[in-house]
Amino acid sequence: MFETIMKTTDNTILITGGGSGIGRGLAEAFHRLGNQVIIAGRGQKSLDETTAANPGMKSVTLDVSDPKSIQSFAARMTKDYPSLDVLINMAGIMQPEDLLEKPDDVSTAESTVATNLLGPIRRTSALLPSLRKQPRATIMNVSSGLAFVPFAVTPTYCATKAAIHSYTQSLRYQLKTTNVEVIELIPPYVQTTLMGDQQAEDPRAMPLGEFIDEVMSILKSQPDVKEVCVKKVYPLRFSAEHGQQKYEDFFQNFNDTMHS
């Protein structure tokens, strides 16, 4: 059995959704450590702004919801960056859904599943053969604290993150005898623009800089970590461990509070 642990230096790292929010924060943190970082996403402007602010960082456009785009993207990455050894599946969308007013409109649900769930699965499948050729490699999937306690306003988003958690566990088990380690990053509510500018200024959300600093500290001090959980996400991640009734009470209070 291989003993694989996450290195924080001397990597070639691909981060989808690396042009904004948590993805950009991680990209810049790894870039500062001397890694070769490639960010991918649909928004050329945000990609260009990020690489301009971080000389040496590379970018490539990718429609994370398009299967054909992912296949050609993987072929290009394998050719242009043969030393690629870290894949961070960061890209995602989060949109509210009104299941009472628009019960027949599943367009948001379908795009969310395509981006948040099928996207990481397809990217992982497309890049796994080349990752396995490396001496050691890492796949980091990004779920959410909302995988464990859903925010009812965004039901499909939360469902996709719960699915990513489950998929990541199975992926880790299947790859346990290979050179590829599998890590899950479980963010709390963070000050980003995932749901608009208001979130970036919400005092209830964890400041992005503090989140990135704590994540990098965990990766450096716990190189064999399987789940990266900052302390702010503990109440969500471990809510079910206190019993069914306490979980139900927590779920109710959490959603009532977030709606206020």
C-alpha positions in Angstrom: 0.0 0.0 0.0 1.2 3.5 -0.9 1.7 6.0 1.9 0.6 9.3 0.2 0.5 12.6 2.0 -0.3 16.1 0.8 2.8 18.2 0.0 2.3 22.0 0.1 5.4 22.7 -2.1 6.9 21.5 -5.4 3.6 20.6 -7.0 1.9 21.3 -10.3 -1.6 22.2 -9.2 -4.8 22.6 -11.2 -7.6 24.5 -9.4 -11.0 24.8 -11.1 -12.9 27.9 -10.1 -9.5 29.4 -9.2 -10.4 32.9 -10.5 -12.5 34.0 -7.5 -13.5 33.2 -3.9 -12.0 30.3 -2.1 -10.5 29.0 -5.3 -8.5 32.1 -5.9 -7.5 32.2 -2.2 -6.1 28.7 -2.4 -4.5 29.4 -5.8 -2.6 32.4 -4.4 -1.6 30.6 -1.2 -0.1 27.6 -3.1 1.5 30.0 -5.6 3.2 31.9 -2.7 4.7 28.6 -1.7 6.4 28.2 -5.0 4.0 25.7 -6.6 3.2 25.8 -10.3 -0.5 26.8 -10.2 -3.0 26.6 -13.1 -6.4 28.0 -12.6 -9.4 27.1 -14.7 -12.9 28.5 -15.2 -15.4 30.1 -17.5 -14.8 33.7 -16.7 -11.8 34.9 -18.7 -11.8 38.3 -16.9 -11.5 36.9 -13.4 -8.8 34.4 -14.7 -6.8 37.3 -16.2 -7.1 39.4 -13.1 -5.9 36.6 -10.9 -2.9 35.7 -13.1 -2.0 39.4 -13.5 -1.8 39.7 -9.8 0.3 36.6 -9.4 3.1 36.5 -12.0 3.9 33.0 -13.0 0.4 31.6 -12.4 -1.2 30.1 -15.5 -4.8 30.0 -16.5 -7.0 28.1 -19.0 -10.7 28.5 -19.8 -13.0 25.6 -19.1 -16.8 25.1 -19.1 -17.0 22.8 -16.1 -20.5 21.7 -17.0 -19.7 20.5 -20.5 -18.5 16.9 -20.8 -16.8 17.4 -24.2 -15.0 20.4 -23.0 -13.7 18.5 -20.0 -12.3 15.7 -22.2 -10.4 18.1 -24.5 -9.3 20.1 -21.4 -7.9 17.0 -19.8 -5.9 16.1 -22.9 -4.5 19.6 -23.1 -3.5 19.6 -19.5 -1.8 16.3 -19.8 0.2 17.5 -22.8 1.0 21.0 -21.5 1.7 20.1 -17.8 3.0 16.5 -17.8 4.0 16.9 -14.1 0.5 17.8 -13.0 0.1 16.0 -9.6 -2.7 17.9 -7.7 -6.3 18.4 -8.8 -8.5 20.7 -6.7 -12.1 20.5 -7.7 -13.3 23.9 -6.5 -15.7 25.2 -9.1 -19.4 25.4 -8.1 -22.6 27.4 -8.2 -25.1 28.1 -5.5 -28.6 29.4 -6.3 -31.8 29.6 -4.3 -34.8 27.5 -5.5 -38.4 28.2 -4.6 -40.1 24.8 -4.5 -43.5 26.3 -3.8 -43.7 29.1 -6.3 -41.9 27.3 -9.1 -42.2 23.5 -8.5 -42.0 22.7 -12.3 -38.8 24.7 -12.9 -35.9 22.4 -12.5 -33.4 24.4 -14.6 -31.5 25.6 -11.6 -31.3 22.0 -10.2 -30.1 20.6 -13.5 -27.3 23.2 -13.9 -26.3 22.8 -10.3 -26.0 19.0 -10.6 -24.1 19.4 -13.9 -21.6 21.9 -12.4 -21.2 20.8 -8.8 -21.5 17.0 -9.0 -21.0 15.8 -12.6 -18.2 18.3 -13.2 -15.9 17.1 -10.4 -16.7 13.4 -11.3 -15.9 14.0 -15.0 -12.7 16.0 -14.3 -11.5 13.3 -11.8 -12.2 10.5 -14.3 -10.5 12.4 -17.2 -7.4 13.3 -15.2 -7.0 10.2 -13.0 -4.9 8.2 -15.6 -2.3 10.9 -15.8 -2.3 11.5 -12.0 -1.6 7.8 -11.4 1.5 8.2 -13.5 3.0 10.6 -11.1 5.2 9.4 -8.2 2.5 10.8 -5.9 -0.6 12.8 -6.5 -3.5 14.4 -4.7 -7.2 14.9 -5.5 -8.9 17.5 -3.3 -12.7 17.7 -3.6 -14.5 20.7 -2.1 -17.8 19.9 -0.4 -19.4 22.2 2.2 -20.6 22.3 5.8 -24.0 22.3 4.1 -23.4 18.8 3.0 -24.1 17.8 6.6 -26.8 20.4 7.6 -28.6 21.7 4.5 -29.6 25.3 4.0 -33.1 24.8 2.8 -33.2 27.8 0.5 -30.6 26.0 -1.7 -31.7 22.4 -1.7 -29.9 21.2 -4.8 -26.7 22.9 -3.9 -26.7 21.2 -0.6 -27.6 17.8 -2.1 -24.7 18.0 -4.6 -22.3 18.8 -1.7 -23.6 15.8 0.2 -23.1 13.7 -2.9 -19.5 15.0 -3.2 -18.8 14.0 0.3 -20.1 10.5 -0.4 -18.3 10.3 -3.7 -15.0 11.4 -2.1 -15.2 8.7 0.5 -15.7 6.0 -2.1 -13.0 7.5 -4.3 -10.6 7.4 -1.4 -11.4 3.8 -0.6 -10.9 2.7 -4.2 -7.6 4.5 -4.6 -6.2 3.5 -1.2 -3.6 1.1 -2.8 -2.5 3.7 -5.4 -0.2 6.7 -5.4 -3.2 9.1 -5.3 -4.5 10.4 -2.0 -8.0 11.9 -1.7 -8.7 14.9 0.5 -12.0 16.6 1.2 -12.1 20.3 2.0 -15.3 21.2 3.9 -15.7 25.0 4.1 -18.1 26.8 6.4 -20.0 30.0 5.4 -17.2 32.2 4.0 -17.2 35.8 2.8 -17.2 35.2 -0.9 -19.5 36.3 -3.7 -20.9 32.7 -4.2 -24.4 34.0 -3.6 -23.8 37.6 -4.4 -22.0 40.7 -3.0 -24.1 40.6 0.2 -22.4 37.3 1.3 -18.9 38.9 0.9 -19.9 41.4 3.6 -22.0 39.2 5.9 -20.5 39.4 9.4 -21.9 35.9 10.0 -19.5 34.5 7.4 -15.9 33.6 8.0 -13.5 36.1 6.5 -11.9 34.6 3.4 -8.3 35.4 4.5 -8.8 33.7 7.8 -10.3 30.7 6.2 -7.4 30.3 3.7 -4.8 30.8 6.5 -6.4 28.1 8.7 -6.7 25.6 5.7 -3.1 26.1 4.8 -2.1 25.6 8.4 -4.0 22.4 8.6 -2.4 21.1 5.4 1.1 22.0 6.6 0.7 20.6 10.1 -1.4 17.5 9.2 0.0 16.2 5.9 -2.0 13.0 6.2 -5.4 14.7 6.8 -8.4 13.3 5.0 -11.0 16.0 5.8 -9.9 19.6 6.1 -12.2 21.2 8.6 -11.6 24.7 10.0 -13.1 25.1 13.5 -15.9 27.3 12.2 -17.4 24.4 10.3 -17.4 21.9 13.3 -21.0 22.6 14.3 -22.2 21.7 10.8 -19.8 18.8 10.1 -20.4 17.0 13.4 -24.1 18.0 14.0 -25.4 14.5 13.5 -23.1 13.0 16.1 -25.2 14.4 18.9 -28.3 12.3 18.2 -31.3 12.7 15.9 -33.4 15.1 18.1 -30.5 17.5 18.6 -29.7 17.4 14.9 -33.3 18.2 14.1 -33.3 21.1 16.5 -30.0 22.3 15.1 -31.3 22.1 11.5 -34.4 24.1 12.4 -32.5 26.8 14.3 -29.8 27.0 11.7 -32.3 27.6 8.9 -34.4 30.0 11.0 -31.3 32.0 11.8 -30.0 32.1 8.2 -33.4 33.4 7.0 -33.4 36.2 9.5 
